[in-house]
Amino acid sequence: MLPDLVIEIISPEQSFGEMSAKATDYLDAGVMRVWIVDAKAIFMTVNKTRYR
C-alpha cells in the first residue's frame, strides 16, 4: 500500500537535487504527489505523477 502524498523537508545537509531525485523515486514507485519543502528558502515544489 502506497501513500497518496509524501512530504519531504530539506535538511541543511541535503541539496535540492538530492531531494528532487528522491521525489522521482517516489513517483516511479507509484506515489501520486510529492511535496518538497525548503523552509530556509521559504519555497515548496510540488511533483505529481502523470499516471493516475
N, C-alpha and C positions, 0 to 999 in steps of 0.2 A: 504494500500500500504506500503510495507516494503523497506527499503534501501538495496542495494546490499552490501554495505560496511559501517561498523561502526568503527570509530577510537576513542579509549579511551586513555587518557593520565593520568597516575597515578600521583595523587597529593601526597604531603608529608604525608597526613593523611590516605592514603589508602595503603593496603597491596596488594602484587601481588595475593595472594589467593582470596581476595575480588574481584579483577578485573577479575580473571580467572572465578570465579563463575558467574559474570555478563556477561562475554563473552559466557558462556554456555547458559545462559538465552536468549541472543540474538539469538544464533544459534538455540535453541529449538523453538524460535518464528518464524523462517524462514529466518533470515538474512543470506546471503551467506558467508560473510567474516567479521571477527572482528580483528582489529589490536589493540594490547595493547602496548603503548609506555611508556617506563620508561626513561625519559630524564636524570634523576640523574645517572642511571647506564649505560646510553647510550646503551639501549637494546630494542628490539622490538620483540613481539611474534605475529605470525600470526596464526589465527584459521580459519578454513573453514569447511563448512558443507559437509557431505558425500552425501547428497541427492540432488542435482540439477545438 
